[in-house]
């Protein structure tokens, strides 16, 4: 009986260093990760080593660039089906069933970023992806869905909140009371976004300081942020109470090696340690009973 299903998601920025994957393998073992979602993992060089380390039953792969890869731990998962790819492999969908009969849809995603684009151009590129997830739910006759990966939007960005996108809210009570969001003559299903809880530099569990985002970029203009929380998980209402909030965190160490610099030589350089990624990973658990 599983009790908890452990997830780890990371945009690895096409890292092909063997030492990086060795550290990642050891971290996955330590954290007992069941499902690994990687974005921008284009190289096949060290994937076989990764598969061997965590006893992967299968991983959802496809032809072309590997914008999103999904790895499933053999000892935890009975099966997966409905393997589907959309939009240049930016979205991988599968229905997964665990050994204790917990069944859900996994939508592993890498939204197009806003780098070098206006917000309108980014929205244009991403506009079809929420619809593909809905189509997959209809096909599987199952609305128990986790959306995991590099969202490339902060929790408070309009695209995640907009009813035509994911209609997310940070408040479970709103979902429980109203069920759906009504606007005019239309109703929209809510999704729960727990990532709001990771904004800010204080960890309410450990009572210590923490990192406040997964992506760092020097804020060179008014209205821009140094830390941006753009990676993580969104859950359908059916699964929102299954997320273990104490397990949800931004990972700042890999195999006991810090991913964040203690100091900078230049105020415009990244706070993230070179040789890993320009993103930080996110780790969380889902209760299966």
C-alpha positions in Angstrom: 0.0 0.0 0.0 1.6 3.2 -1.2 0.0 5.9 1.0 2.1 8.6 -0.8 3.1 9.0 -4.4 6.3 11.2 -4.7 6.9 13.6 -7.6 9.9 15.5 -8.7 9.8 18.0 -11.6 12.7 19.9 -13.1 13.6 21.9 -16.2 17.2 20.7 -16.7 18.1 23.1 -19.5 19.5 20.3 -21.8 22.1 19.4 -19.2 24.3 16.5 -20.6 26.9 16.3 -17.8 27.2 12.8 -16.4 27.9 14.1 -12.9 24.7 16.0 -13.0 22.7 12.8 -13.6 24.6 10.9 -11.0 23.7 13.5 -8.4 20.1 13.5 -9.7 19.9 9.7 -9.4 21.1 9.8 -5.8 18.6 12.5 -4.9 15.8 10.5 -6.5 16.7 7.4 -4.4 17.0 9.4 -1.2 13.6 11.0 -1.8 12.0 7.8 -3.0 10.6 9.5 -6.1 7.9 7.6 -7.9 7.3 9.9 -10.9 10.0 12.1 -12.4 9.1 14.8 -15.0 11.9 16.5 -16.8 11.7 19.4 -19.2 14.3 20.4 -21.9 15.9 17.0 -21.5 16.9 16.7 -25.1 20.0 14.5 -24.8 19.8 10.7 -24.6 23.4 10.4 -23.3 22.8 9.6 -19.7 19.1 8.7 -19.6 19.9 5.0 -19.5 21.8 5.5 -16.3 18.9 7.4 -14.8 16.5 4.6 -15.8 18.7 2.0 -14.1 19.1 3.9 -10.9 15.4 4.3 -10.1 14.2 1.0 -11.7 12.0 2.7 -14.3 9.2 0.5 -15.7 8.8 2.7 -18.7 9.1 6.3 -19.7 6.9 8.2 -22.0 9.0 9.2 -25.0 8.5 10.4 -28.5 10.2 11.4 -31.7 11.6 14.8 -32.1 12.8 17.2 -29.3 12.2 16.0 -25.8 10.6 19.1 -24.3 8.9 16.8 -21.7 9.8 13.4 -20.5 8.0 11.3 -17.9 9.7 8.5 -15.8 7.6 6.0 -13.8 9.1 3.9 -11.0 8.4 0.2 -11.6 7.7 -0.8 -8.0 5.0 1.9 -7.5 2.9 1.9 -10.6 0.8 -0.8 -12.1 0.3 0.7 -15.6 -0.2 3.7 -17.7 -2.1 4.3 -20.9 -3.4 6.9 -23.2 0.1 8.1 -24.0 -0.5 11.3 -26.0 1.7 14.1 -27.3 0.7 17.5 -28.4 2.2 20.8 -29.7 5.8 19.8 -30.5 6.0 17.6 -27.4 5.2 20.4 -25.0 2.5 18.3 -23.4 2.6 14.6 -22.4 -0.6 13.0 -21.1 -1.1 9.6 -19.5 -3.6 7.9 -17.2 -1.7 6.2 -14.4 -2.9 3.6 -11.9 -1.0 2.7 -8.8 -0.8 -0.7 -7.0 -3.4 0.4 -4.5 -5.9 1.3 -7.3 -5.4 5.1 -7.2 -6.0 6.3 -10.8 -5.4 9.8 -12.2 -4.4 11.7 -15.3 -0.9 13.1 -15.5 -0.5 16.1 -17.8 3.3 16.8 -17.9 3.8 20.2 -19.5 6.3 22.7 -20.6 4.4 25.9 -21.6 6.1 28.1 -24.1 8.1 30.8 -22.3 7.7 34.6 -22.6 11.4 35.1 -23.4 11.6 37.6 -26.3 7.8 37.7 -26.6 5.0 39.9 -25.5 2.4 38.4 -23.1 0.0 38.2 -26.1 2.5 36.3 -28.2 3.2 33.8 -25.3 -0.6 33.3 -24.8 -1.1 32.7 -28.5 1.5 29.9 -28.4 0.0 28.3 -25.3 -3.7 28.8 -25.9 -4.4 25.3 -27.2 -2.7 23.3 -24.4 -5.5 23.6 -21.7 -8.0 22.4 -24.4 -5.8 19.3 -25.1 -5.8 18.4 -21.4 -9.6 18.7 -21.3 -9.9 16.5 -24.5 -7.7 13.9 -22.8 -9.9 13.9 -19.7 -12.9 13.3 -21.9 -11.2 10.5 -23.8 -10.2 8.8 -20.5 -13.6 9.6 -18.8 -11.6 10.8 -15.8 -11.3 14.3 -14.5 -8.8 13.5 -11.7 -5.9 15.4 -13.2 -2.5 16.7 -12.1 -0.8 19.3 -14.3 3.0 19.2 -13.5 6.0 20.9 -15.0 7.4 24.2 -16.2 4.3 26.3 -16.4 6.2 29.5 -17.4 3.6 31.5 -15.6 3.7 32.8 -12.0 0.7 31.8 -9.8 -0.8 35.3 -10.0 -0.4 35.7 -13.7 -3.6 36.3 -15.6 -3.2 33.3 -17.9 -3.4 30.7 -15.0 -6.3 32.6 -13.4 -8.3 33.3 -16.6 -11.4 31.1 -17.0 -10.6 30.2 -20.6 -7.1 28.9 -19.5 -7.1 26.9 -16.2 -9.3 29.1 -14.0 -7.0 28.5 -11.0 -7.6 29.7 -7.4 -5.4 29.5 -4.4 -8.4 28.9 -2.0 -9.8 25.4 -1.6 -12.9 26.9 0.2 -13.9 28.8 -2.9 -13.9 25.5 -4.9 -15.8 23.7 -2.2 -18.5 26.4 -1.8 -19.0 27.5 -5.4 -17.9 24.3 -7.3 -17.6 26.4 -10.5 -17.0 29.9 -11.5 -19.9 31.7 -13.2 -19.3 34.5 -15.6 -22.3 35.7 -17.5 -24.2 32.7 -18.9 -21.0 30.5 -18.7 -19.6 28.3 -16.0 -16.0 27.3 -15.6 -14.4 24.5 -13.7 -11.9 25.5 -11.1 -8.3 24.1 -10.7 -6.5 24.4 -7.4 -3.0 26.0 -7.5 -1.1 25.2 -4.3 2.1 27.0 -5.5 0.7 30.2 -4.0 1.8 28.8 -0.6 5.5 28.9 -1.7 5.6 32.6 -2.4 7.6 34.6 0.1 10.8 33.9 1.9 9.5 32.3 5.1 8.9 28.5 5.6 5.9 28.2 7.9 6.8 24.6 8.6 10.5 24.9 9.5 10.2 28.6 10.7 13.3 29.4 8.6 14.1 31.5 5.5 13.6 29.8 2.2 13.8 30.6 -1.5 10.8 32.2 -3.0 10.9 31.1 -6.6 12.2 28.4 -9.1 13.6 30.7 -11.7 16.1 33.6 -11.1 16.7 36.5 -13.4 18.2 39.9 -12.7 15.3 42.4 -12.4 16.5 45.0 -14.9 13.2 47.0 -15.0 10.3 48.1 -12.9 7.7 45.5 -12.6 10.1 42.6 -13.0 11.1 40.1 -10.3 14.4 38.5 -9.4 12.7 35.2 -8.3 9.9 33.8 -10.3 7.7 30.9 -9.2 7.0 29.3 -12.6 7.4 25.6 -12.0 5.1 23.2 -10.0 1.8 21.6 -9.9 -1.9 22.4 -10.5 -4.7 20.0 -9.4 -8.2 19.4 -10.4 -10.8 19.7 -7.5 -11.0 16.0 -7.2 -7.4 15.8 -6.2 -6.8 19.0 -4.3 -7.1 17.5 -0.9 -4.7 14.7 -1.8 -1.7 16.9 -2.1 0.5 16.7 1.0 1.2 20.4 1.6 4.1 19.7 4.0 5.9 17.9 1.2 5.5 20.6 -1.4 8.8 22.5 -1.7 11.3 24.1 -4.0 14.4 22.0 -3.9 17.6 23.9 -3.2 20.1 21.0 -2.8 21.0 18.1 -5.1 22.8 15.2 -3.4 23.8 17.6 -0.5 25.2 20.1 -3.0 23.7 23.6 -2.9 22.0 24.8 -6.1 22.1 28.5 -4.9 25.1 30.7 -4.6 25.9 32.3 -1.2 27.3 35.5 -2.8 27.6 37.2 -6.2 30.6 38.9 -8.0 28.3 40.9 -10.2 24.7 41.9 -9.3 23.5 40.9 -12.8 24.7 37.3 -12.6 22.5 34.4 -11.6 22.1 33.2 -8.0 21.9 29.7 -9.3 25.0 27.5 -9.3 26.5 27.0 -12.8 26.4 23.5 -14.1 22.9 22.5 -13.1 20.1 24.5 -14.6 18.5 28.0 -14.7 15.5 26.5 -12.8 15.2 24.9 -9.4 13.2 21.6 -9.0 9.9 21.1 -7.2 9.1 18.1 -5.1 5.7 17.1 -3.7 3.7 14.1 -2.6 0.1 13.0 -3.4 -1.8 10.9 -0.9 -3.3 7.8 -2.6 -5.7 6.7 0.1 
